[in-house]
Amino acid sequence: MGRGGWQGARGRGRGGWQQADLPSADDAGAWLTGRLPDGWFTEPPTVSVDREEIIIVGELPPLEGEFEDDAARAAAESGRISRWREDTRDERIEIARQAEHRYARKVAWGAKLGSTEELFTTISAPVMTRLRQPERLILDTLVDAGVARSRSEALAWAVRLVGEHADTWLGELREAMSKVDDLRAKGPEL
């Protein structure tokens, strides 16, 4: 079957059928660290992977000199990130093309400098969900209160909030899922 095709309840890999046809990106961080030019970042980049996208964020060398205040430093950091983005554009596009071919996911970039972090051209993937009235009322309250402009934005806000406050639990859950994947891989072929 084509990408995203149904493979039954016992699809391969994490997420069952939803990722059955995606190549593993377990080595993406190592591959990218080896592929990136020396001197781009002060340390190996942070590489995050999901079903749709790989995001690469690296720390740029620190700025030198004194700044009038925090706002001036933030402006200088943003300017340096912008310059790095322009200077590396062609090479980043080529690396992204190779990674997209290898991992069947879009690639986005970002850079950090001091307290400034900027992401470039990340995707916003639609997620279909079915909610009962009590959950829809929560989203509508967030919209009516001006916290969000739409139910979609309210749901994204809620997911970000859960992510911020449940980091430890989500990490433990990911670790447990990884162990389940390892056990599945060791199991008999069907």
Backbone as a printed PyTorch tensor [residue, N CA C, xyz], in Angstrom:
tensor([[[  0.8370,  -1.1920,   0.0000],
         [  0.0000,   0.0000,   0.0000],
         [  0.8680,   1.2360,   0.0000]],

        [[  0.3100,   2.3290,  -0.4380],
         [  1.0330,   3.5960,  -0.4660],
         [  1.2250,   4.1510,   0.9270]],

        [[  1.9230,   5.2310,   0.9850],
         [  2.2080,   5.8740,   2.2600],
         [  0.9330,   6.2010,   3.0040]],

        [[  0.8780,   5.8600,   4.2620],
         [ -0.2980,   6.1410,   5.0610],
         [ -1.3830,   5.0880,   4.8880]],

        [[ -1.1200,   4.0540,   4.0840],
         [ -2.1140,   3.0160,   3.8540],
         [ -2.3670,   2.2020,   5.1000]],

        [[ -3.5450,   1.6100,   5.2070],
         [ -3.9150,   0.8670,   6.3870],
         [ -3.2400,  -0.4840,   6.3930]],

        [[ -2.6580,  -0.8430,   7.5050],
         [ -1.9660,  -2.1180,   7.6360],
         [ -2.5930,  -2.9740,   8.7230]],

        [[ -3.7630,  -2.6040,   9.1710],
         [ -4.4060,  -3.3650,  10.2240],
         [ -3.9550,  -2.9050,  11.5910]],

        [[ -4.5610,  -3.4870,  12.6010],
         [ -4.2900,  -3.0620,  13.9770],
         [ -2.8630,  -3.3630,  14.4080]],

        [[ -2.2030,  -4.2640,  13.7000],
         [ -0.8390,  -4.6180,  14.0920],
         [  0.1820,  -4.0470,  13.1170]],

        [[ -0.0140,  -2.8090,  12.7300],
         [  0.9360,  -2.1630,  11.8310],
         [  2.3060,  -2.0850,  12.4790]],

        [[  3.3160,  -1.9230,  11.6520],
         [  4.6930,  -1.8680,  12.1570],
         [  4.9560,  -0.5190,  12.8110]],

        [[  5.8110,  -0.5290,  13.8080],
         [  6.3160,   0.7040,  14.3950],
         [  5.3220,   1.4100,  15.2860]],

        [[  5.8120,   2.4570,  15.9170],
         [  5.0030,   3.2620,  16.8280],
         [  3.8620,   3.9000,  16.0500]],

        [[  2.6800,   3.9080,  16.6370],
         [  1.5470,   4.5230,  15.9880],
         [  0.8110,   3.5720,  15.0610]],

        [[  1.2070,   2.3020,  15.0120],
         [  0.5120,   1.3380,  14.1650],
         [  0.5390,   1.7380,  12.7110]],

        [[ -0.6010,   1.7140,  12.0680],
         [ -0.6810,   1.9510,  10.6280],
         [ -0.2760,   3.3530,  10.2340]],

        [[ -0.3800,   4.3090,  11.1400],
         [ -0.1240,   5.6960,  10.7770],
         [  1.3190,   5.9350,  10.3500]],

        [[  2.2500,   5.1530,  10.8350],
         [  3.6410,   5.3370,  10.4700],
         [  4.2070,   4.1160,   9.7740]],

        [[  3.3580,   3.2180,   9.3680],
         [  3.8330,   1.9510,   8.8280],
         [  4.7710,   2.1350,   7.6490]],

        [[  4.5200,   3.1040,   6.8020],
         [  5.3190,   3.2600,   5.6060],
         [  6.4220,   4.3110,   5.7340]],

        [[  6.5510,   4.9320,   6.8840],
         [  7.6040,   5.9280,   7.0770],
         [  8.9080,   5.2400,   7.4560]],

        [[ 10.0110,   5.6580,   6.8560],
         [ 11.2830,   5.0940,   7.2930],
         [ 11.6070,   5.5880,   8.7000]],

        [[ 12.3430,   4.8030,   9.4290],
         [ 12.7420,   5.1930,  10.7760],
         [ 13.6330,   6.4310,  10.6980]],

        [[ 13.4350,   7.3310,  11.6360],
         [ 14.2920,   8.5170,  11.7210],
         [ 15.0800,   8.4930,  13.0270]],

        [[ 15.2750,   7.3030,  13.5870],
         [ 15.9970,   7.1690,  14.8490],
         [ 17.4240,   7.6960,  14.7690]],

        [[ 18.0090,   7.6290,  13.5740],
         [ 19.3950,   8.0780,  13.4260],
         [ 19.4970,   9.4920,  12.8550]],

        [[ 18.3830,  10.2080,  12.7730],
         [ 18.3850,  11.5360,  12.1390],
         [ 19.3460,  12.5020,  12.8170]],

        [[ 19.3590,  12.5330,  14.1400],
         [ 20.2640,  13.4360,  14.8450],
         [ 21.7150,  13.1420,  14.5160]],

        [[ 22.0850,  11.8750,  14.5280],
         [ 23.4650,  11.4930,  14.2220],
         [ 23.7960,  11.7880,  12.7670]],

        [[ 22.8850,  11.4410,  11.8500],
         [ 23.1270,  11.6860,  10.4270],
         [ 23.3230,  13.1750,  10.1690]],

        [[ 22.4370,  13.9930,  10.7390],
         [ 22.5380,  15.4350,  10.5290],
         [ 23.7950,  16.0140,  11.1620]],

        [[ 24.1640,  15.5430,  12.3450],
         [ 25.3930,  16.0180,  12.9830],
         [ 26.5940,  15.7270,  12.0870]],

        [[ 26.6170,  14.5500,  11.4740],
         [ 27.7020,  14.2050,  10.5560],
         [ 27.6350,  14.9640,   9.2440]],

        [[ 26.4510,  15.3140,   8.8000],
         [ 26.2640,  15.9620,   7.5010],
         [ 26.4760,  17.4710,   7.5360]],

        [[ 26.2150,  18.0990,   8.6720],
         [ 26.3130,  19.5570,   8.7470],
         [ 27.7580,  20.0270,   8.6490]],

        [[ 27.9650,  21.1690,   8.0130],
         [ 29.3210,  21.7120,   7.9190],
         [ 29.8790,  22.0610,   9.3040]],

        [[ 31.1720,  21.8560,   9.4620],
         [ 31.8440,  22.2540,  10.7070],
         [ 31.7360,  23.7630,  10.8510]],

        [[ 31.5730,  24.2100,  12.0840],
         [ 31.5580,  25.6400,  12.3410],
         [ 30.1950,  26.2980,  12.2980]],

        [[ 29.1720,  25.5840,  11.8380],
         [ 27.8360,  26.1960,  11.8170],
         [ 27.3400,  26.4490,  13.2320]],

        [[ 27.5130,  25.4510,  14.1010],
         [ 26.9700,  25.5210,  15.4440],
         [ 28.0740,  25.2560,  16.4660]],

        [[ 27.8580,  25.7270,  17.6820],
         [ 28.8550,  25.5400,  18.7270],
         [ 28.7860,  24.1550,  19.3650]],

        [[ 27.7200,  23.4170,  19.0990],
         [ 27.5250,  22.0630,  19.6260],
         [ 26.5760,  21.3400,  18.6860]],

        [[ 26.4460,  20.0170,  18.8390],
         [ 25.5030,  19.3120,  17.9580],
         [ 24.0990,  19.9220,  18.0760]],

        [[ 23.3900,  20.0260,  16.9650],
         [ 22.0680,  20.6510,  16.9930],
         [ 21.0420,  19.7870,  17.7190]],

        [[ 19.9780,  20.4340,  18.1530],
         [ 18.8180,  19.7240,  18.6760],
         [ 17.9910,  19.2970,  17.4670]],

        [[ 17.6670,  18.0280,  17.3890],
         [ 16.8910,  17.5050,  16.2660],
         [ 15.6250,  16.8760,  16.8410]],

        [[ 14.4680,  17.4150,  16.4420],
         [ 13.2020,  16.8220,  16.8880],
         [ 12.4650,  16.2910,  15.6650]],

        [[ 11.8580,  15.1220,  15.8470],
         [ 11.2370,  14.4050,  14.7340],
         [  9.8260,  13.9980,  15.1140]],

        [[  8.8930,  14.2070,  14.1960],
         [  7.5700,  13.6060,  14.3360],
         [  7.1980,  12.9800,  12.9970]],

        [[  5.9400,  12.6600,  12.7970],
         [  5.5170,  11.9660,  11.5820],
         [  5.6340,  12.8180,  10.3260]],

        [[  5.5600,  14.1400,  10.4880],
         [  5.5570,  15.0150,   9.3240],
         [  6.8540,  15.7880,   9.1070]],

        [[  7.6160,  16.0260,  10.1680],
         [  8.6720,  17.0250,  10.0710],
         [  9.8680,  16.7050,  10.9560]],

        [[ 11.0360,  17.1470,  10.4920],
         [ 12.2600,  17.1270,  11.2780],
         [ 12.6650,  18.5860,  11.4620]],

        [[ 12.8790,  18.9960,  12.7080],
         [ 13.3010,  20.3750,  12.9860],
         [ 14.7110,  20.3310,  13.5640]],

        [[ 15.6070,  21.1030,  12.9470],
         [ 17.0070,  21.1670,  13.3410],
         [ 17.2660,  22.5660,  13.8950]],

        [[ 17.6900,  22.6420,  15.1570],
         [ 17.9770,  23.9370,  15.7850],
         [ 19.3830,  23.8830,  16.3610]],

        [[ 20.2160,  24.8150,  15.9230],
         [ 21.5880,  24.8500,  16.3950],
         [ 21.9270,  26.1550,  17.0990]],

        [[ 22.8970,  26.0590,  18.0010],
         [ 23.3720,  27.2220,  18.7580],
         [ 24.4860,  27.8950,  17.9590]],

        [[ 24.3160,  29.2040,  17.6990],
         [ 25.3220,  29.9660,  16.9670],
         [ 26.3860,  30.4820,  17.9340]],

        [[ 27.5880,  30.7920,  17.4210],
         [ 28.6370,  31.3440,  18.2920],
         [ 28.1600,  32.6370,  18.9550]],

        [[ 28.5760,  32.8660,  20.1840],
         [ 28.0860,  34.0400,  20.9220],
         [ 28.5360,  35.3630,  20.2920]],

        [[ 27.7460,  36.3840,  20.5310],
         [ 28.0880,  37.7310,  20.0810],
         [ 29.1830,  38.2970,  20.9700]],

        [[ 29.9950,  39.1420,  20.3950],
         [ 31.0250,  39.8090,  21.1800],
         [ 30.6270,  41.2610,  21.3660]],

        [[ 31.1240,  41.8720,  22.4050],
         [ 30.8560,  43.2800,  22.6380],
         [ 29.7750,  43.4930,  23.6770]],

        [[ 29.6630,  44.7470,  24.0770],
         [ 28.6770,  45.1420,  25.0770],
         [ 27.4490,  45.7300,  24.3750]],

        [[ 26.3060,  45.6080,  25.0490],
         [ 25.0640,  46.1400,  24.5010],
         [ 24.4150,  47.0440,  25.5340]],

        [[ 23.7280,  48.0410,  25.0280],
         [ 23.1040,  49.0560,  25.8780],
         [ 22.1380,  48.4510,  26.8940]],

        [[ 21.3340,  47.4860,  26.4260],
         [ 20.3600,  46.8390,  27.3050],
         [ 19.9400,  45.5040,  26.6940]],

        [[ 19.0090,  44.8190,  27.3680],
         [ 18.5490,  43.5120,  26.8880],
         [ 17.8710,  43.6100,  25.5290]],

        [[ 17.1570,  44.6950,  25.2820],
         [ 16.4810,  44.8720,  23.9960],
         [ 17.5020,  44.9950,  22.8620]],

        [[ 18.5800,  45.7160,  23.1050],
         [ 19.6230,  45.8600,  22.0810],
         [ 20.3160,  44.5220,  21.8310]],

        [[ 20.5660,  43.7620,  22.9060],
         [ 21.1820,  42.4370,  22.7480],
         [ 20.2480,  41.5160,  21.9540]],

        [[ 18.9550,  41.5230,  22.2870],
         [ 17.9890,  40.6820,  21.5660],
         [ 17.9350,  41.0600,  20.0850]],

        [[ 17.9950,  42.3620,  19.7910],
         [ 17.9850,  42.8070,  18.3920],
         [ 19.2410,  42.3270,  17.6650]],

        [[ 20.3960,  42.3980,  18.3280],
         [ 21.6440,  41.9370,  17.7270],
         [ 21.5950,  40.4250,  17.4990]],

        [[ 21.0530,  39.6870,  18.4710],
         [ 20.9310,  38.2260,  18.3240],
         [ 20.0360,  37.8830,  17.1380]],

        [[ 18.9180,  38.5620,  17.0390],
         [ 17.9970,  38.3200,  15.9270],
         [ 18.6600,  38.6560,  14.5880]],

        [[ 19.4070,  39.7460,  14.5630],
         [ 20.1160,  40.1210,  13.3460],
         [ 21.1550,  39.0960,  12.9370]],

        [[ 21.9010,  38.5590,  13.9100],
         [ 22.9070,  37.5360,  13.6150],
         [ 22.2390,  36.2620,  13.0930]],

        [[ 21.1120,  35.8770,  13.7080],
         [ 20.3840,  34.6940,  13.2340],
         [ 19.9210,  34.9260,  11.8020]],

        [[ 19.4180,  36.1070,  11.5070],
         [ 18.9620,  36.4370,  10.1570],
         [ 20.1210,  36.3470,   9.1550]],

        [[ 21.2800,  36.8630,   9.5270],
         [ 22.4560,  36.7930,   8.6470],
         [ 22.8590,  35.3390,   8.4160]],

        [[ 22.8760,  34.5270,   9.4870],
         [ 23.2170,  33.1130,   9.3480],
         [ 22.2280,  32.4200,   8.4140]],

        [[ 20.9640,  32.7410,   8.5630],
         [ 19.9290,  32.1380,   7.7170],
         [ 20.2000,  32.4340,   6.2460]],

        [[ 20.5100,  33.6640,   5.9180],
         [ 20.7860,  34.0440,   4.5290],
         [ 22.0800,  33.4110,   4.0210]],

        [[ 23.1310,  33.4530,   4.8480],
         [ 24.4410,  32.9370,   4.4310],
         [ 24.4300,  31.4310,   4.1790]],

        [[ 23.5620,  30.6950,   4.8610],
         [ 23.5630,  29.2260,   4.7650],
         [ 22.4130,  28.6800,   3.9330]],

        [[ 21.6070,  29.5590,   3.3470],
         [ 20.3710,  29.1360,   2.6610],
         [ 20.6070,  28.0090,   1.6530]],

        [[ 21.5060,  28.1870,   0.7030],
         [ 21.6870,  27.1840,  -0.3540],
         [ 22.1280,  25.8370,   0.2140]],

        [[ 23.0540,  25.8790,   1.1620],
         [ 23.5440,  24.6350,   1.7540],
         [ 22.4620,  23.9560,   2.5980]],

        [[ 21.6750,  24.7590,   3.3370],
         [ 20.5900,  24.1800,   4.1390],
         [ 19.5420,  23.5330,   3.2400]],

        [[ 19.2500,  24.1550,   2.1140],
         [ 18.2730,  23.5790,   1.1840],
         [ 18.7540,  22.2240,   0.6740]],

        [[ 20.0370,  22.1120,   0.3440],
         [ 20.5830,  20.8460,  -0.1470],
         [ 20.5570,  19.7720,   0.9380]],

        [[ 20.9420,  20.1340,   2.1560],
         [ 20.9110,  19.1710,   3.2660],
         [ 19.4730,  18.7340,   3.5370]],

        [[ 18.5500,  19.6840,   3.5160],
         [ 17.1360,  19.3590,   3.7320],
         [ 16.6210,  18.4190,   2.6430]],

        [[ 17.0100,  18.6710,   1.3960],
         [ 16.5820,  17.8020,   0.2840],
         [ 17.0530,  16.3740,   0.5290]],

        [[ 18.3040,  16.2130,   0.9330],
         [ 18.8390,  14.8780,   1.2170],
         [ 18.1130,  14.2230,   2.3910]],

        [[ 17.8960,  14.9820,   3.4560],
         [ 17.2140,  14.4390,   4.6360],
         [ 15.7610,  14.0900,   4.3130]],

        [[ 15.0850,  14.9180,   3.5290],
         [ 13.7000,  14.6360,   3.1490],
         [ 13.6200,  13.3500,   2.3350]],

        [[ 14.5950,  13.1250,   1.4710],
         [ 14.6320,  11.8930,   0.6970],
         [ 14.9050,  10.6800,   1.6050]],

        [[ 15.8160,  10.8480,   2.5380],
         [ 16.2030,   9.7460,   3.4330],
         [ 15.1010,   9.3840,   4.4230]],

        [[ 14.4090,  10.4000,   4.9720],
         [ 13.4670,  10.1640,   6.0690],
         [ 12.0020,  10.3750,   5.7050]],

        [[ 11.7040,  10.8040,   4.4880],
         [ 10.3230,  11.0150,   4.0240],
         [  9.5460,  11.9670,   4.9330]],

        [[ 10.2150,  13.0290,   5.3500],
         [  9.5910,  14.0670,   6.1740],
         [ 10.1370,  15.4130,   5.7190]],

        [[  9.3550,  16.4530,   5.8980],
         [  9.8240,  17.8080,   5.6210],
         [ 10.8830,  18.1830,   6.6580]],

        [[ 11.7730,  19.0740,   6.2830],
         [ 12.8290,  19.5260,   7.1850],
         [ 12.6980,  21.0300,   7.3840]],

        [[ 12.7700,  21.4450,   8.6280],
         [ 12.7500,  22.8660,   8.9720],
         [ 13.9900,  23.1680,   9.8000]],

        [[ 14.3830,  24.4210,   9.7920],
         [ 15.5990,  24.8440,  10.4700],
         [ 15.2960,  25.9080,  11.5020]],

        [[ 16.2050,  26.0490,  12.4300],
         [ 16.1300,  27.1180,  13.4050],
         [ 17.5090,  27.3910,  13.9480]],

        [[ 17.6340,  28.5130,  14.6350],
         [ 18.9140,  28.8610,  15.2490],
         [ 18.6520,  29.5290,  16.5900]],

        [[ 19.5990,  29.3150,  17.5100],
         [ 19.5540,  29.9190,  18.8400],
         [ 20.8050,  30.7420,  19.0330]],

        [[ 20.6300,  31.8600,  19.6900],
         [ 21.7700,  32.6870,  20.0560],
         [ 21.3840,  33.4270,  21.3230]],

        [[ 22.0920,  33.1460,  22.4090],
         [ 21.7350,  33.7610,  23.6860],
         [ 20.3280,  33.3670,  24.0850]],

        [[ 19.4830,  34.3600,  24.3330],
         [ 18.1010,  34.0730,  24.7310],
         [ 17.1390,  34.1260,  23.5460]],

        [[ 17.6690,  34.2380,  22.3340],
         [ 16.8290,  34.3270,  21.1360],
         [ 16.8570,  33.0120,  20.3760]],

        [[ 15.6840,  32.5130,  20.0330],
         [ 15.5660,  31.3260,  19.1850],
         [ 14.5470,  31.6260,  18.0990]],

        [[ 14.9000,  31.3070,  16.8620],
         [ 13.9890,  31.5170,  15.7360],
         [ 13.9290,  30.2490,  14.9030]],

        [[ 12.7230,  29.8800,  14.4980],
         [ 12.5090,  28.7460,  13.6030],
         [ 12.1460,  29.2910,  12.2270]],

        [[ 12.6070,  28.6040,  11.1810],
         [ 12.3410,  29.0390,   9.8080],
         [ 11.4520,  28.0120,   9.1130]],

        [[ 10.4170,  28.4750,   8.4810],
         [  9.5390,  27.6880,   7.6050],
         [  9.1250,  26.3330,   8.1650]],

        [[  8.6460,  26.3190,   9.3930],
         [  8.1140,  25.0770,   9.9520],
         [  6.7090,  24.8700,   9.4040]],

        [[  6.2750,  23.6270,   9.3650],
         [  4.9400,  23.3540,   8.8400],
         [  3.9160,  23.3720,   9.9710]],

        [[  2.6940,  23.6140,   9.5870],
         [  1.5650,  23.5270,  10.5030],
         [  0.6680,  22.4390,   9.9400]],

        [[  0.6980,  21.2750,  10.5510],
         [ -0.0110,  20.1080,  10.0180],
         [ -1.4270,  20.0230,  10.5840]],

        [[ -2.4060,  19.8020,   9.7150],
         [ -3.7710,  19.6390,  10.2200],
         [ -3.9050,  18.3310,  10.9870]],

        [[ -4.6980,  18.3680,  12.0390],
         [ -4.9480,  17.1840,  12.8520],
         [ -6.4570,  17.0560,  13.0140]],

        [[ -6.9920,  15.9690,  12.5500],
         [ -8.4340,  15.7510,  12.6450],
         [ -8.7580,  15.1590,  14.0130]],

        [[ -9.7890,  15.6880,  14.6420],
         [-10.2200,  15.1410,  15.9230],
         [-11.7350,  15.2420,  16.0320]],

        [[-12.3130,  14.3690,  16.7840],
         [-13.7470,  14.4190,  17.0550],
         [-13.9190,  14.7280,  18.5320]],

        [[-14.6890,  15.7490,  18.8160],
         [-14.9090,  16.1560,  20.2000],
         [-16.3950,  16.1180,  20.5250]],

        [[-16.6980,  15.6860,  21.7120],
         [-18.0810,  15.7260,  22.1930],
         [-18.3680,  17.1360,  22.6870]],

        [[-19.6340,  17.4040,  22.9880],
         [-20.0360,  18.7540,  23.3420],
         [-19.2540,  19.3590,  24.5160]],

        [[-18.9970,  18.6150,  25.5990],
         [-18.2520,  19.2450,  26.7000],
         [-16.8770,  19.7800,  26.2650]],

        [[-16.1770,  19.0250,  25.4050],
         [-14.8770,  19.4890,  24.9150],
         [-15.0380,  20.6720,  23.9610]],

        [[-16.0680,  20.6320,  23.1160],
         [-16.3070,  21.7580,  22.1940],
         [-16.6470,  23.0240,  22.9620]],

        [[-17.3880,  22.8700,  24.0760],
         [-17.7310,  24.0380,  24.8910],
         [-16.4810,  24.6840,  25.5020]],

        [[-15.5060,  23.8620,  25.8660],
         [-14.2450,  24.4010,  26.3820],
         [-13.5580,  25.2350,  25.3040]],

        [[-13.4770,  24.6850,  24.1030],
         [-12.8530,  25.4300,  23.0080],
         [-13.6100,  26.7200,  22.7200]],

        [[-14.9470,  26.6350,  22.7170],
         [-15.7570,  27.8250,  22.4440],
         [-15.5730,  28.8890,  23.5280]],

        [[-15.3990,  28.4600,  24.7800],
         [-15.1380,  29.4210,  25.8590],
         [-13.8220,  30.1480,  25.6120]],

        [[-12.7990,  29.4130,  25.1930],
         [-11.5060,  30.0440,  24.8940],
         [-11.6230,  31.0350,  23.7370]],

        [[-12.4360,  30.6950,  22.7530],
         [-12.6570,  31.6040,  21.6210],
         [-13.4460,  32.8270,  22.0810]],

        [[-14.5420,  32.6010,  22.8070],
         [-15.3840,  33.7070,  23.2720],
         [-14.6260,  34.6550,  24.2020]],

        [[-13.6630,  34.1160,  24.9620],
         [-12.8890,  34.9350,  25.8910],
         [-11.7360,  35.6680,  25.1960]],

        [[-11.5270,  35.3710,  23.9220],
         [-10.4600,  36.0390,  23.1880],
         [ -9.0930,  35.4050,  23.3610]],

        [[ -9.0290,  34.2530,  24.0070],
         [ -7.7610,  33.5470,  24.1690],
         [ -7.2930,  33.0010,  22.8200]],

        [[ -8.2660,  32.6160,  21.9870],
         [ -7.9690,  32.0830,  20.6570],
         [ -8.9800,  32.6510,  19.6600]],

        [[ -8.5730,  32.6550,  18.3880],
         [ -9.4580,  33.1800,  17.3440],
         [-10.4040,  32.1260,  16.7780]],

        [[-10.0740,  30.8600,  16.9930],
         [-10.8820,  29.7840,  16.4220],
         [-10.7630,  28.5440,  17.2940]],

        [[-11.6130,  27.5660,  17.0410],
         [-11.5000,  26.2990,  17.7700],
         [-10.1450,  25.6550,  17.4970]],

        [[ -9.6810,  25.7470,  16.2690],
         [ -8.3980,  25.1690,  15.9090],
         [ -7.2710,  25.8090,  16.7210]],

        [[ -7.2680,  27.1190,  16.8040],
         [ -6.2490,  27.8170,  17.5820],
         [ -6.3780,  27.5040,  19.0790]],

        [[ -7.6090,  27.3730,  19.5620],
         [ -7.8320,  27.0290,  20.9700],
         [ -7.2960,  25.6390,  21.2710]],

        [[ -7.4970,  24.7040,  20.3690],
         [ -6.9830,  23.3520,  20.5670],
         [ -5.4530,  23.3510,  20.5580]],

        [[ -4.8550,  24.1060,  19.6490],
         [ -3.3920,  24.2100,  19.6200],
         [ -2.8720,  24.8240,  20.9190]],

        [[ -3.5470,  25.8410,  21.4200],
         [ -3.1680,  26.4850,  22.6840],
         [ -3.2290,  25.4600,  23.8180]],

        [[ -4.2970,  24.6700,  23.8600],
         [ -4.4590,  23.6720,  24.9220],
         [ -3.3520,  22.6120,  24.8460]],

        [[ -3.0080,  22.1910,  23.6480],
         [ -1.9520,  21.1950,  23.4850],
         [ -0.6160,  21.7700,  23.9490]],

        [[ -0.3110,  23.0240,  23.5890],
         [  0.9300,  23.6570,  24.0560],
         [  0.9660,  23.7270,  25.5790]],

        [[ -0.1600,  24.0820,  26.1880],
         [ -0.2410,  24.1960,  27.6380],
         [  0.0120,  22.8470,  28.3080]],

        [[ -0.5960,  21.8050,  27.7950],
         [ -0.3690,  20.4630,  28.3420],
         [  1.1040,  20.0940,  28.1770]],

        [[  1.6750,  20.3840,  27.0040],
         [  3.0840,  20.0760,  26.7560],
         [  4.0130,  20.7670,  27.7360]],

        [[  3.7110,  22.0200,  28.0670],
         [  4.5490,  22.7690,  29.0000],
         [  4.4710,  22.2130,  30.4170]],

        [[  3.3010,  21.7250,  30.8020],
         [  3.0950,  21.3030,  32.1840],
         [  3.1890,  19.7940,  32.3910]],

        [[  3.3760,  19.0580,  31.3320],
         [  3.4250,  17.6060,  31.4710],
         [  4.6950,  17.0290,  30.8630]],

        [[  5.7620,  17.8250,  30.7810],
         [  7.0040,  17.4020,  30.1510],
         [  7.5560,  16.0990,  30.7140]],

        [[  7.6180,  15.9900,  32.0200],
         [  8.1760,  14.7870,  32.6410],
         [  7.3330,  13.5730,  32.2960]],

        [[  6.0230,  13.7090,  32.4430],
         [  5.1280,  12.5910,  32.1520],
         [  5.2150,  12.1980,  30.6770]],

        [[  5.2300,  13.1910,  29.7720],
         [  5.3280,  12.8850,  28.3430],
         [  6.6520,  12.1920,  28.0230]],

        [[  7.7400,  12.5970,  28.6710],
         [  9.0300,  11.9360,  28.4790],
         [  8.9850,  10.4790,  28.9010]],

        [[  8.3640,  10.2220,  30.0500],
         [  8.2240,   8.8430,  30.5290],
         [  7.3560,   8.0240,  29.5760]],

        [[  6.3020,   8.6450,  29.0670],
         [  5.4250,   7.9610,  28.1200],
         [  6.1730,   7.6080,  26.8330]],

        [[  6.9690,   8.5510,  26.3110],
         [  7.7510,   8.2720,  25.0990],
         [  8.7440,   7.1420,  25.3340]],

        [[  9.3610,   7.1400,  26.5060],
         [ 10.3200,   6.0850,  26.8450],
         [  9.6150,   4.7200,  26.8910]],

        [[  8.4450,   4.6830,  27.4910],
         [  7.6870,   3.4300,  27.5600],
         [  7.2750,   2.9700,  26.1680]],

        [[  6.8630,   3.8990,  25.3150],
         [  6.4720,   3.5370,  23.9520],
         [  7.6570,   2.9840,  23.1800]],

        [[  8.8400,   3.5390,  23.4240],
         [ 10.0500,   3.0550,  22.7690],
         [ 10.3320,   1.6100,  23.1760]],

        [[ 10.1210,   1.2950,  24.4610],
         [ 10.3250,  -0.0750,  24.9340],
         [  9.3320,  -1.0270,  24.2750]],

        [[  8.0940,  -0.5630,  24.0970],
         [  7.0850,  -1.3880,  23.4140],
         [  7.5130,  -1.6350,  21.9710]],

        [[  8.0190,  -0.6070,  21.2960],
         [  8.5070,  -0.7690,  19.9280],
         [  9.6280,  -1.7980,  19.8590]],

        [[ 10.5540,  -1.7420,  20.8350],
         [ 11.6590,  -2.7040,  20.8550],
         [ 11.1260,  -4.1170,  21.0110]],

        [[ 10.1360,  -4.3010,  21.9010],
         [  9.5590,  -5.6380,  22.0960],
         [  8.8300,  -6.1020,  20.8340]],

        [[  8.1140,  -5.2060,  20.1760],
         [  7.4510,  -5.5810,  18.9180],
         [  8.4580,  -6.0450,  17.8950]],

        [[  9.5810,  -5.3290,  17.7900],
         [ 10.6030,  -5.6680,  16.8100],
         [ 11.2080,  -7.0540,  17.0770]],

        [[ 11.2700,  -7.4450,  18.3490],
         [ 11.8350,  -8.7450,  18.7070],
         [ 10.8160,  -9.8750,  18.5470]],

        [[  9.5510,  -9.5180,  18.4000],
         [  8.5000, -10.5220,  18.3170],
         [  8.4850, -11.2800,  17.0070]],

        [[  7.6380, -12.3110,  16.9310],
         [  7.5680, -13.1260,  15.7090],
         [  6.9410, -12.3370,  14.5610]],

        [[  7.3700, -12.6650,  13.3500],
         [  6.7850, -12.0780,  12.1430],
         [  5.4150, -12.6900,  11.9120]],

        [[  4.4590, -11.8660,  11.5500],
         [  3.1110, -12.3880,  11.2710],
         [  2.8990, -12.5760,   9.8060]]])
